[in-house]
Each structure stands twice: as structure tokens, then as C-alpha cells.
């Protein structure tokens, strides 16, 4: 069977890209809800991390972090920037724009008769993104409108069937009318999503051509390029989201590149994608929806790399920032992936590292309502921030609680020279938490920590135990500004014996952005139906092999040294008649026997996820699409310089379990720990931007990767 070349679309790629140089200056940055993190590595293996408050325009916060890094290495910003050969970047700009309604004004062009696709969704659009008890809360129903309101959805006369045959030619008059309607609606961006354009994109390409000629200033997003998969709702939703983000992301990247260039930086911006890895920022200007989860994905990829170094293939990554708590899972050396994410009430077909998040971080606000203490999801952010920042914040946060419990040093917080006000934090805790619950300041702080830690432990259970994984078989990598402070309590909740903290923990996502592999993805539809009782034949194997070969070639096309890259393939497979699928790894070529083995792997994976006996071979099988991922080692981590011995910094009273009986903990610190050091708990180890808590009875030791291994119990 001949596969039309027009159907193969490169998803996360652009112009050929260059790999990193391990002898160069490398910067990784990540924009969080509270802080913008930066990681810098110099040619001699020295590295540093620093934080700067995230600003409203985002770009200024990144530039502030660059200035701070230059001051820490003792040179001018311009001199440092001229030396940088790789600038990795992750950002929440796109995600925040979607969630806050700040995205561009979008119109949608679709096939006549299907203009309600975004309104209907999958008969659950009103509850998209809700889970648990929220599904039963009718006040939360329909809380988010469709990405494109119905009055800006226009229909054109055309029809292509599931085999790519043109049933009804494109009516140019209907297209002209649609463009006139969108022009009158003053749209900034336009999404085009026609039925079965994945099998024949001719009509979408023609409309895009007319659009660019008549509305040259509008951003155009075409579904067969953005989301080449079966399912018109997710395809339309993803294409509309991409259109909404196009003008926003474009302005943001242009501004950031311009300001970095003014500082003397010639290195291109390498953006992290939701699927892990980096691509040139220019490659994402046409597909910004691909970077919605860039920051959290970078953290997981950094955890995967650390697990490889440590010889531990199963890793749990936790990143506790100022606003959110993110968890990723690496199984057998590979991060778990998903094909779809839901934000702002919209389901989007975006290949992503499987990340679970809740609103729980250092800035999470603690409240008492009806005698019940709750923490998050509201956050105080960097401005006004926690009460202890002294910047006008009046609501108690988890950072205030950690300060009062003795975990944080008011003179050594983050790396931005912020002094913390312990007295104000204690007073606010007693007034806002203690008064309604009958507790003093320290008891209130401990109560906040208990709730905070329990919420985080529940999320880790959800991504492990509820999915068939035993968390005790995983290595917990603690990251973020608050992660190393709370990892010991999460270990105790989950029955884990230990956790590890890399020296870059406070900026783990920035470290991932600076060191992740170059990674490009190509995907396309390939529909094969195996009816009940039938066995795969050679023709089906040949068809699938042809598509696998083409997607692999497309993914490799933009890798500078294709011979050094690796390519992996997955197939989207489900039981016949199901609405959802699993991605199963496959070799690059399959015959009938290999296709049979693929079905068997799918059934084993299905029962692992959904329970023994959940499979139903009698329904038959459906193959929907294939994906190829090409990766080239970045080589940006380089050799580490020698670490430093821990510096003894005295002792401090710290509350662990009993608010009335704090324990005397030794305090140690350094920028990057040297190997073979041991510290007995109770102890606090101050690393740049974070504090590692070693509980009573625990022990911390360091290895030759500058990683702190904390045993929670002996």
C-alpha cells in the first residue's frame, strides 16, 4: 500500500539543530509561578543555580536571573552572555495564557455541519479537567467556555471520507464567506480543522493558502500538522489552542531573544517541549501548544538522567516550587508519556511526559474554614509573597510555617538575598490558624505542614499505587525550593526508606532545560482494524512498517548527526470500539509474527493498568497511529568540578513530630557537596536555594555525582 507523503508531519522540529558542547558555557532557565530559576555550567565543570522573582511580563524575570548569574561568577552580564553557546528555556507563558483567558482572539474553520464540535466535546466538556469529588459539584460545571465561542466558528462546504477520498469538493464561495465573517470578527488567529484531513489534507492546505493571502496578519494553525490523529474534537481543540497561543508565544520569544541579543548572547533559545527534550525556539513558534508543560517535563528528564547515572531505572521525581507540586514517573529508564492533556476545560492532543500536579508549593496559602484547615491551591506567589517576605503579604503560607518550625534560615533563603521575618510569620500563624483551632504559633505551623505533606503524599499514591506501581520500588528525587525540606515526611507517609537530592535540586527544571537531549517527534495516522478471531497478515505488517519507516525518517531529518541519534517508535493501540488507547513500543519493522507479539504486549500492558482479566480480545483490535521520536545526546552536562566539604554552621531547634519538643539539629551547608561525606540526623543541609532535612534517626551521605542520599530511618 502506498502512503501519501503529504500525510507525514513533523511535530516538534524545525531547522537542523546543533548538539551541545560539553566544554562551553551552558544556561538553563525555567519560569515558575513564583520564581524564575537559572542553572549555569562553566567549561571547567563549575555550576551554580540562582532564583529571581517571576515578573508579570516573564521576560524581565529571566533577564534578572541572567544578571544575577553574571554577578555570581564575577563578570559583566555582557561578557558572560558572549560565552554562552546553549540557552535552554522552559516557560509557563502558554499555559498561563490559556488558564487566564489572555490568549489571542481565535476563529475556527470546520466542515459544514460540525460547527458545534467544541461545544459538545465528548459529552463531558462541562466537566473536563475535574476529578474526584469535584465531578459531583454542579457549581463547577461549565466553569470554562470553549476555546472558540460559537459565533467565531464558521463552516465551509467540503467532505473527505475516512479513506481520504474527496466526497464533496471544496466550495470556494463558502471559504470566501467564512473568511469575510472572520475578518469582521477581528480575529488574531485562525484554526482550520476539517473532517479526515489527517487522511487527505488537500482542502486544509487550500484554505490555509487563501487565508494567508487575504488575512496575512492572522496566525494560522492547521489540524493535520498540529494534531495528526483520529478524533475531530481533540484535533479541533488542540488546533484552536495552538492558534490562541501563536501570537502570544511569538511576541514572547521575539522579546526574549531581542533582550538576550542586546546583552551579547548569540546562542539560540532552545525550548523544552512537553514531551521532554529541547528544540530550537523557532521550531515552536508555529506549534507553541507543544511546550505547555515544558518546565515540569524538564524536571522529569533531569530525574531520568540522574537515575541512569545512579543505576536506578525506576524514579519518582517531585518538584515542589512556589505554586505547584509536580510528580513524574520513570519506569525502566523511560518516563511515562501520555497523548492528551486537559487545561482550561479543553482536551488537547499534545504528546507529553505524564505529570501530575496540584496547587501545593512554598507559596500555598493556609486557611481555616468551618474548623477545617486546608492548604492551597491558592498561592501568594512572589509578590506579595508569604508574610515572612515582608512585601505586603498578609496570608499565611507553607513557607511561613517552615520558617517558624526552624527549617528555614531567615538569613539564607533562596539566592536572591531575601531576609525572612520570623516574628511576623509566627504572629500571622497564631492569628489566622491558631485562633480558630486553639493552637499556638508552632502548633499551627506543624498543622500546616501535616496537611501540606499529606496532600503531596496522596498525589504520589495516585501516580504509583493507583496505576499498579509500588512506590517502594522507586527512587524518590526531591527537587524544587521546598522539595528537599518535605521529602522525608513524604517518604514516611509512603513507606519509603530514602530519597536523593541533587545539588541542582532548587532549579531542577532549569538544569533539565540546559542538559536535555535534542528530541524531535513525527507522527501520523495509520488505521488498521483486526476483527475478532482474525490473525495479523503480512499486508498489515508491511503497511505498518512503511509508516514506521517514514515517521522515523521525518524525525531524523532535522537532527544534525543522524547516525549518532536514536529512534524509538510507538503505536497507538486499543480494543475495537474503545474511545481510548495505549502507546506500545514497537521495533522499526514488523511482519505478521511481530504484529502478533505487539498485540500480546498491549494486552499485558492493559491488564497491568486496569487489572487482571480486564482485557477483551474477543472485541478485536484497532491501530490508530504511530509516532517516532529521534533523540541526540546533548553532551551539555560535562564533567563536574570537585565538590566542597560541608561547612558546619551551628545548631538550631527544629520541630519534627512534637510541637512542644523541638530537637536540636546540626546545620551544614555548601554549594555542591564533595563525595563520601556523612551527616547524622537530626540535621539540616543548606544547598543553594533549598534545605535538605535529615530527620532524627536518619543519615545523609554524598556520592561522586554531588548527590545527597538521605536515609529516613535505620
VOGU-3710 file (C-alpha; in Angstrom, 3 decimals, decimal comma):
1> xxxxxxxxxx> 0,000/0,000/0,000  1,298/3,476/-0,911  1,316/6,017/1,888  0,700/9,611/0,673  3,761/11,692/1,507  1,547/14,645/2,437  0,300/12,784/5,474  3,629/12,685/7,290  4,028/15,739/9,526  6,956/16,651/11,754
11> xxxxxxxxxx> 5,581/17,687/15,090  8,387/19,074/17,254  11,032/20,021/14,745  12,286/22,943/12,754  15,567/23,799/11,103  18,529/21,445/11,733  19,813/21,882/15,270  23,217/21,538/16,840  24,061/19,464/19,889  25,574/20,971/22,994
21> xxxxxxxxxx> 29,293/21,294/23,622  30,495/19,933/26,932  33,340/22,495/27,007  31,088/25,532/26,636  29,104/27,796/28,884  25,566/26,447/29,200  22,498/28,093/30,746  19,160/26,508/31,551  16,186/28,577/32,703  12,693/27,753/33,895
31> xxxxxxxxxx> 9,883/30,187/34,622  7,688/29,123/37,521  4,671/30,735/39,080  6,752/32,271/41,869  10,425/32,166/40,877  12,408/32,055/37,657  15,239/29,538/38,085  18,589/29,579/36,302  21,330/26,940/36,138  24,759/27,788/34,740
41> xxxxxxxxxx> 27,649/25,466/33,916  31,110/26,773/33,058  33,707/24,967/30,908  35,700/23,847/33,956  32,706/21,955/35,350  31,664/24,539/37,913  27,935/25,149/38,142  25,612/27,415/40,040  21,885/27,913/40,479  20,038/31,102/41,285
51> xxxxxxxxxx> 16,479/32,368/41,572  14,783/35,601/40,652  11,130/36,507/41,299  8,942/35,823/38,273  7,654/39,069/36,793  4,320/39,833/35,172  5,868/40,027/31,704  8,006/36,892/32,400  10,865/38,131/30,199  12,134/40,599/32,803
61> xxxxxxxxxx> 12,340/37,806/35,390  14,525/35,753/33,015  16,806/38,723/32,332  17,039/39,446/36,074  18,177/35,842/36,643  20,835/36,223/33,924  22,152/39,389/35,614  22,219/37,584/38,973  24,161/34,656/37,496  26,727/37,033/35,964
71> xxxxxxxxxx> 27,264/38,728/39,310  27,810/35,362/40,972  30,551/34,368/38,505  32,156/37,783/38,888  31,841/39,192/35,384  29,656/41,575/33,472  26,419/40,258/32,028  27,574/41,068/28,506  30,858/39,208/28,953  29,087/36,127/30,301
81> xxxxxxxxxx> 26,407/36,132/27,594  29,010/36,268/24,827  30,452/32,982/26,165  27,143/31,081/26,286  26,691/28,507/23,494  23,459/26,939/24,698  20,481/28,649/26,315  17,780/26,193/27,379  14,404/27,576/28,362  11,124/26,370/29,799
91> xxxxxxxxxx> 8,165/28,611/30,448  4,567/28,694/31,633  3,646/31,599/29,357  1,414/29,499/27,096  -0,270/27,595/29,907  -0,939/30,751/31,920  -2,385/32,467/28,839  -4,851/29,607/28,353  -5,846/29,390/32,004  -6,301/33,133/32,483
101> xxxxxxxxxx> -8,042/33,877/29,198  -5,169/36,065/27,967  -4,662/34,144/24,722  -5,323/35,571/21,254  -8,787/36,053/19,758  -9,374/32,921/17,673  -11,693/31,826/14,889  -12,275/28,225/13,755  -12,989/26,953/10,247  -14,533/23,486/10,076
111> xxxxxxxxxx> -16,582/21,206/7,849  -20,223/22,201/7,351  -22,429/20,509/9,930  -19,659/20,172/12,523  -19,523/23,698/13,925  -20,588/22,523/17,384  -17,638/20,180/17,894  -16,023/22,360/20,586  -19,352/22,959/22,350  -20,214/19,265/22,540
121> xxxxxxxxxx> -16,746/17,904/23,214  -17,089/14,289/24,290  -20,349/14,837/26,147  -18,245/15,773/29,178  -16,853/19,138/28,156  -18,570/20,767/31,127  -16,534/18,569/33,481  -13,238/18,408/31,572  -10,346/18,684/33,983  -12,416/17,890/37,082
131> xxxxxxxxxx> -11,686/14,852/39,196  -12,671/13,172/42,430  -15,399/14,887/44,428  -15,336/17,900/42,094  -17,176/15,848/39,478  -20,222/15,912/41,727  -20,078/19,634/42,395  -22,570/21,142/39,969  -21,366/24,657/40,766  -18,155/23,728/38,921
141> xxxxxxxxxx> -19,970/22,532/35,792  -19,365/24,533/32,636  -16,984/26,832/34,503  -14,883/27,319/31,368  -16,186/28,310/27,967  -14,975/26,594/24,769  -11,671/27,892/23,418  -13,562/29,416/20,486  -17,088/30,797/21,072  -19,728/29,522/18,666
151> xxxxxxxxxx> -20,120/32,904/16,946  -16,489/32,716/15,768  -16,847/29,185/14,356  -17,516/29,189/10,610  -18,328/26,245/8,355  -17,254/25,520/4,788  -18,742/23,116/2,260  -16,453/20,130/1,660  -16,147/16,484/2,694  -13,393/13,879/2,804
161> xxxxxxxxxx> -14,128/10,320/3,944  -12,164/8,095/6,311  -10,126/6,676/3,413  -9,015/10,096/2,194  -11,372/10,156/-0,790  -12,894/13,543/-1,659  -16,649/13,028/-1,420  -17,563/16,707/-1,832  -15,075/19,164/-3,384  -14,168/22,325/-1,518
171> xxxxxxxxxx> -16,605/25,119/-2,318  -14,521/28,281/-2,739  -17,514/30,583/-2,287  -18,138/29,139/1,173  -14,483/29,714/2,030  -14,683/33,330/0,879  -17,750/33,856/3,065  -16,025/32,226/6,036  -13,001/34,485/5,658  -15,220/37,542/5,415
181> xxxxxxxxxx> -17,015/36,550/8,646  -13,699/36,051/10,475  -12,340/39,345/9,180  -15,447/41,076/10,543  -14,918/39,341/13,895  -11,414/40,868/14,117  -9,699/37,571/14,909  -5,944/37,473/15,564  -5,546/33,766/14,823  -7,443/31,123/12,868
191> xxxxxxxxxx> -7,618/27,357/13,364  -8,541/25,081/10,449  -9,919/21,642/11,299  -11,754/19,636/8,637  -13,048/16,091/8,868  -10,493/13,406/7,963  -7,855/15,922/6,927  -5,372/13,524/8,509  -6,038/11,188/5,563  -6,128/13,872/2,891
201> xxxxxxxxxx> -5,054/17,435/3,796  -5,777/18,943/0,379  -8,723/21,072/1,499  -6,992/22,326/4,667  -3,931/23,326/2,660  -6,066/25,222/0,132  -7,917/27,128/2,857  -4,621/27,967/4,576  -3,292/29,305/1,282  -6,355/31,538/0,823
211> xxxxxxxxxx> -6,143/32,654/4,444  -2,539/33,759/4,235  -3,296/35,706/1,073  -6,375/37,513/2,410  -5,594/37,796/6,151  -1,797/37,979/6,143  -1,529/39,206/9,741  -3,541/36,321/11,248  -1,722/33,371/12,820  -2,803/30,163/11,029
221> xxxxxxxxxx> -2,988/26,755/12,721  -3,789/23,680/10,583  -5,030/20,494/12,250  -3,276/17,865/10,121  0,053/19,477/11,054  -0,647/20,216/14,723  -2,607/17,111/15,809  -2,444/14,386/13,113  -4,636/11,864/14,908  -8,109/10,378/14,673
231> xxxxxxxxxx> -10,800/12,185/16,688  -12,144/15,501/15,451  -12,846/17,009/18,887  -9,334/16,629/20,321  -7,861/17,628/16,965  -10,035/20,761/16,778  -9,400/21,636/20,426  -5,628/21,234/20,050  -5,550/23,240/16,823  -7,618/26,035/18,390
241> xxxxxxxxxx> -5,355/26,130/21,452  -2,310/26,318/19,218  -3,871/29,211/17,310  -4,714/31,003/20,557  -1,111/30,698/21,735  0,592/31,562/18,449  0,572/35,378/18,707  1,293/35,263/22,460  4,237/32,862/22,195  5,590/34,624/19,138
251> xxxxxxxxxx> 5,687/38,025/20,855  7,219/36,495/23,970  10,016/34,686/22,133  10,811/37,694/19,958  11,044/39,911/23,051  13,235/37,425/24,963  15,559/36,848/22,005  15,864/40,580/21,429  16,770/41,344/25,035  19,276/38,485/25,208
261> xxxxxxxxxx> 20,831/39,628/21,938  21,171/43,143/23,373  23,203/41,560/26,173  25,536/39,956/23,639  24,143/36,435/23,528  24,346/34,743/20,123  23,212/31,271/21,198  19,675/30,442/20,011  16,943/29,763/22,542  16,416/26,009/22,902
271> xxxxxxxxxx> 12,878/25,457/24,175  11,862/22,412/26,147  8,775/20,576/24,923  6,041/18,838/26,861  7,342/15,508/25,549  10,809/16,107/27,021  13,944/17,228/25,243  14,639/20,518/23,537  14,144/22,010/20,082  15,039/25,453/18,712
281> xxxxxxxxxx> 12,587/28,082/19,891  11,888/28,923/16,259  10,504/25,398/15,797  7,805/26,088/18,366  6,650/29,441/17,040  4,330/27,529/14,696  3,376/24,940/17,330  3,514/26,617/20,782  0,967/24,150/22,172  3,835/21,645/22,243
291> xxxxxxxxxx> 5,514/23,473/25,135  2,578/23,791/27,549  4,279/21,540/30,135  7,867/22,361/29,259  9,050/23,143/32,802  7,691/20,069/34,607  8,799/17,857/31,687  12,368/19,154/32,065  12,339/18,152/35,725  11,326/14,598/34,857
301> xxxxxxxxxx> 14,001/14,345/32,163  16,616/15,549/34,664  15,395/12,878/37,092  15,636/10,241/34,376  19,249/11,249/33,646  20,102/11,126/37,348  18,533/7,678/37,646  20,717/6,491/34,757  23,838/7,856/36,483  22,887/6,132/39,736
311> xxxxxxxxxx> 21,914/2,852/38,062  18,314/3,162/39,219  15,831/2,705/36,368  12,693/3,418/38,430  12,483/7,032/39,566  9,849/9,294/41,091  10,523/12,984/40,529  8,948/15,529/42,845  9,232/19,255/42,266  7,842/21,500/44,982
321> xxxxxxxxxx> 8,012/25,053/43,699  6,348/28,180/44,928  2,954/27,454/43,377  2,620/23,777/42,465  3,731/20,254/43,309  4,590/18,180/40,234  5,244/14,434/40,151  6,674/12,404/37,284  7,284/8,676/36,969  10,204/6,966/35,208
331> xxxxxxxxxx> 9,792/3,201/34,716  12,605/1,005/33,403  14,610/4,091/32,462  11,873/5,786/30,415  9,407/8,471/31,562  5,742/7,612/31,309  4,092/9,541/28,482  0,543/10,499/27,599  -1,089/11,674/24,411  -3,563/14,137/25,851
341> xxxxxxxxxx> -3,717/16,868/28,459  -6,655/18,892/29,773  -6,371/22,583/30,630  -8,921/25,344/30,719  -11,730/22,857/30,109  -10,210/21,679/26,818  -8,776/18,273/25,944  -5,671/18,703/23,820  -3,811/16,042/21,856  -0,308/17,010/22,978
351> xxxxxxxxxx> 2,363/14,322/23,448  3,621/14,949/26,981  5,574/13,473/29,812  2,927/12,149/32,202  2,983/14,710/35,013  0,511/15,006/37,862  0,182/18,374/39,583  -1,686/20,007/42,422  -1,659/23,550/43,769  0,780/22,924/46,612
361> xxxxxxxxxx> 4,046/24,818/46,970  6,040/27,148/49,136  3,591/29,962/48,477  0,426/27,901/49,070  -1,963/29,751/51,363  -3,263/28,040/54,509  -6,830/28,791/55,616  -9,313/27,605/58,209  -12,947/27,328/57,147  -15,587/25,762/59,381
371> xxxxxxxxxx> -12,921/24,456/61,718  -11,098/22,625/58,905  -7,528/23,501/57,936  -6,709/23,485/54,224  -3,550/24,354/52,290  -3,647/25,585/48,674  -4,382/25,680/45,833  -4,264/29,495/46,079  -0,723/30,841/46,163  0,766/34,095/47,399
381> xxxxxxxxxx> 3,295/33,990/44,542  6,484/36,021/44,702  4,585/39,302/45,089  3,246/39,946/47,641  4,502/36,533/48,700  4,419/34,882/52,141  4,036/37,036/55,223  7,695/36,460/56,123  8,867/38,127/52,889  7,781/41,498/54,228
391> xxxxxxxxxx> 6,488/42,570/50,803  2,898/43,155/51,833  1,698/39,566/52,000  -0,880/39,049/54,742  -1,977/35,414/54,251  -0,106/32,545/55,897  1,766/30,140/53,594  3,747/26,930/53,926  6,970/28,949/53,776  5,854/30,851/56,890
401> xxxxxxxxxx> 5,222/27,507/58,590  8,646/26,093/57,638  10,320/29,230/58,966  8,567/29,025/62,333  9,362/25,293/62,583  13,068/26,102/62,300  13,661/24,550/58,885  14,475/27,788/57,071  17,275/30,178/57,974  15,964/33,759/57,765
411> xxxxxxxxxx> 19,406/34,949/56,576  19,999/32,188/53,988  16,834/31,928/51,923  16,947/31,196/48,158  19,773/33,040/46,391  18,264/36,451/45,929  19,204/37,956/49,275  15,685/37,772/50,744  15,569/38,240/54,532  12,706/36,385/56,245
421> xxxxxxxxxx> 10,746/37,869/59,155  10,165/35,067/61,674  8,207/37,175/64,174  5,684/38,324/61,558  5,211/34,759/60,301  4,601/33,452/63,836  2,154/36,238/64,596  0,185/35,593/61,395  0,093/31,832/62,038  -1,260/32,313/65,525
431> xxxxxxxxxx> -3,911/34,799/64,395  -5,110/33,058/61,208  -4,631/29,377/62,056  -4,128/29,158/65,808  -7,041/31,347/66,942  -9,829/29,354/65,226  -8,222/25,989/66,077  -6,985/26,724/69,602  -3,284/26,344/68,756  -0,169/28,395/69,364
441> xxxxxxxxxx> 2,119/29,566/66,538  4,379/26,491/66,490  1,445/24,070/66,711  -0,239/25,940/63,879  2,891/25,703/61,743  3,153/21,967/62,349  -0,524/21,513/61,459  0,039/23,358/58,169  2,992/21,117/57,386  0,988/17,958/58,178
451> xxxxxxxxxx> -1,804/18,919/55,777  0,673/20,043/53,130  2,686/16,812/53,315  -0,437/14,645/53,280  -1,746/16,309/50,121  1,566/15,706/48,369  1,751/12,080/49,526  -1,775/11,473/48,227  -0,717/12,672/44,770  2,304/10,352/44,756
461> xxxxxxxxxx> -0,002/7,452/45,681  -2,288/8,374/42,800  0,504/8,151/40,208  2,021/4,962/41,639  -0,247/2,675/43,645  -3,392/3,559/41,696  -1,560/2,756/38,442  -0,131/-0,561/39,556  3,311/0,625/40,729  4,779/0,031/44,187
471> xxxxxxxxxx> 6,424/3,328/45,280  8,881/1,353/47,426  10,485/0,088/44,203  11,308/3,653/43,107  13,986/6,187/43,968  12,459/9,497/45,040  14,323/12,500/43,602  13,435/15,637/45,556  13,563/18,923/43,637  12,288/22,470/43,809
481> xxxxxxxxxx> 12,861/25,033/46,502  10,729/23,164/49,046  11,050/19,540/47,878  14,174/18,593/49,876  12,587/20,074/53,024  9,487/17,874/52,811  10,761/14,689/51,133  11,445/12,990/54,475  7,809/13,355/55,541  6,521/12,086/52,185
491> xxxxxxxxxx> 8,842/9,073/52,476  7,400/8,319/55,881  3,834/8,585/54,551  4,598/6,223/51,649  6,823/3,736/53,455  9,985/4,693/51,575  13,370/4,280/53,240  15,244/7,059/51,483  15,334/9,858/48,940  18,022/11,662/46,955
501> xxxxxxxxxx> 18,709/15,356/46,394  20,904/16,569/43,508  22,993/19,692/44,034  20,800/21,442/41,439  17,571/20,490/43,244  16,254/24,020/43,663  16,464/24,563/39,889  15,989/21,012/38,644  13,743/22,046/35,746  16,279/24,672/34,661
511> xxxxxxxxxx> 19,013/22,034/34,867  16,883/19,769/32,667  16,367/22,576/30,138  20,106/23,119/29,961  21,108/19,458/29,620  18,213/17,639/27,895  18,769/15,835/24,623  17,708/17,261/21,303  14,454/15,492/20,579  12,127/15,619/17,576
521> xxxxxxxxxx> 8,852/13,805/17,077  6,994/12,761/13,954  3,522/11,198/13,982  0,750/10,271/11,574  -2,411/8,222/11,378  -2,291/4,579/10,344  -5,643/2,882/10,780  -5,613/-0,924/10,895  -8,597/-2,903/12,177  -8,261/-6,517/13,303
531> xxxxxxxxxx> -11,701/-8,058/13,640  -12,403/-10,668/16,343  -10,850/-14,053/15,661  -8,581/-12,866/12,847  -4,801/-13,018/12,892  -2,499/-10,289/11,562  -1,354/-10,787/7,971  1,773/-9,751/6,074  -0,019/-6,908/4,277  -0,896/-5,250/7,566
541> xxxxxxxxxx> 2,666/-5,718/8,811  4,064/-4,180/5,639  1,682/-1,215/5,872  2,658/-0,509/9,465  6,356/-0,951/8,688  6,141/1,572/5,837  4,587/4,185/8,110  7,136/3,485/10,855  9,977/3,957/8,385  8,565/7,244/7,086
551> xxxxxxxxxx> 7,945/8,723/10,527  11,431/7,673/11,636  12,971/9,381/8,600  10,925/12,531/9,257  12,033/12,671/12,890  15,686/12,234/11,885  15,569/14,807/9,094  16,408/17,754/11,347  18,993/16,033/13,547  22,474/17,314/12,585
561> xxxxxxxxxx> 24,197/13,946/13,056  21,512/11,376/12,273  23,968/8,483/12,549  24,525/9,297/16,236  20,816/9,664/17,050  18,488/7,019/18,392  14,940/6,479/17,152  12,122/4,848/19,085  8,656/4,037/17,796  5,271/3,620/19,478
571> xxxxxxxxxx> 1,900/2,525/18,159  -1,454/3,786/19,478  -3,487/0,625/20,052  -6,853/-0,148/21,626  -9,550/-2,795/21,735  -12,006/-2,368/18,881  -14,749/0,102/19,789  -12,935/1,761/22,689  -12,532/5,518/22,972  -9,031/5,489/24,484
581> xxxxxxxxxx> -5,772/3,776/23,618  -2,352/2,815/24,966  1,002/3,617/23,369  3,045/0,442/22,909  6,688/0,375/21,863  7,490/-1,421/18,610  10,568/-2,251/16,507  11,024/-0,233/13,281  9,799/-3,101/11,091  7,091/-5,701/11,704
591> xxxxxxxxxx> 5,956/-8,849/9,961  2,800/-10,757/10,827  4,532/-12,571/13,712  5,879/-9,329/15,209  2,446/-7,756/14,857  1,030/-10,650/16,873  3,663/-10,016/19,571  2,636/-6,336/19,577  -0,947/-7,315/20,373  0,257/-9,562/23,204
601> xxxxxxxxxx> 2,339/-6,697/24,694  -0,688/-4,442/24,506  -2,810/-6,962/26,426  -0,164/-7,349/29,146  0,119/-3,575/29,499  -3,659/-3,197/29,530  -4,061/-5,674/32,377  -1,227/-4,041/34,285  -3,098/-0,732/34,172  -6,670/-1,956/34,575
611> xxxxxxxxxx> -6,394/-5,272/36,419  -6,091/-8,969/35,669  -8,840/-10,119/33,348  -9,717/-6,602/32,175  -8,640/-7,362/28,599  -11,197/-8,428/25,999  -9,505/-9,987/22,962  -12,905/-11,023/21,629  -13,567/-7,374/20,700  -10,716/-7,272/18,213
621> xxxxxxxxxx> -8,055/-4,574/17,950  -7,574/-1,182/16,321  -4,279/0,518/15,484  -4,787/4,273/15,214  -1,456/5,995/14,671  2,303/5,708/15,015  4,924/8,010/16,462  8,693/8,172/16,050  10,988/10,023/18,468  14,549/10,834/17,415
631> xxxxxxxxxx> 16,968/11,858/20,180  20,541/13,090/20,104  22,585/13,293/23,257  23,133/16,938/24,078  26,509/16,473/25,714  25,813/19,540/27,816  26,279/18,158/31,301  30,052/17,772/31,064  32,369/16,700/33,857  31,654/18,075/37,295
641> xxxxxxxxxx> 34,279/20,011/39,160  35,286/18,713/42,557  32,733/19,328/45,274  33,203/21,041/48,612  33,201/19,652/52,135  30,197/20,516/54,245  30,660/23,668/56,287  29,417/23,394/59,864  27,053/26,300/60,545  25,986/25,601/64,126
651> xxxxxxxxxx> 22,779/24,162/65,525  19,117/25,148/65,529  15,919/23,956/67,199  13,681/22,225/64,635  10,191/20,836/65,146  9,767/17,384/63,596  6,915/15,496/65,283  6,176/17,161/68,606  5,451/20,890/68,516  6,205/21,136/72,229
661> xxxxxxxxxx> 9,555/19,345/71,981  11,774/20,707/69,191  15,004/18,810/68,597  18,467/20,291/68,314  19,622/19,824/64,732  23,083/20,421/63,351  23,259/22,787/60,370  25,615/22,205/57,439  25,983/23,754/54,031  27,902/24,121/50,782
671> xxxxxxxxxx> 27,366/24,956/47,118  27,999/21,443/45,817  28,898/18,610/48,186  32,084/16,601/47,814  31,926/12,817/47,762  31,948/10,455/50,757  30,579/12,765/53,428  28,165/11,606/56,108  25,844/13,606/58,351  23,710/12,071/61,092
681> xxxxxxxxxx> 20,217/13,340/61,776  18,598/15,406/63,018  20,312/17,801/60,645  19,738/20,476/58,038  21,923/20,651/54,917  21,729/24,031/53,214  22,264/23,814/49,450  21,770/26,760/47,085  18,087/27,698/47,223  16,906/24,753/49,342
691> xxxxxxxxxx> 17,329/22,914/52,632  17,686/19,131/52,910  16,013/17,878/56,079  17,619/14,803/57,656  15,116/13,595/60,292  16,025/12,132/63,681  17,425/8,644/63,203  18,221/9,364/59,569  21,553/9,691/57,804  22,757/11,696/54,815
701> xxxxxxxxxx> 25,699/10,675/52,643  27,111/12,089/49,424  28,335/10,376/46,249  30,651/11,322/43,390  27,734/12,878/41,437  27,348/15,564/44,138  24,056/13,919/45,144  22,879/13,746/48,750  21,347/10,368/49,698  19,118/10,636/52,770
711> xxxx> 18,106/7,520/54,687  14,912/8,344/56,535  15,121/5,527/59,036  17,724/2,992/60,119
//
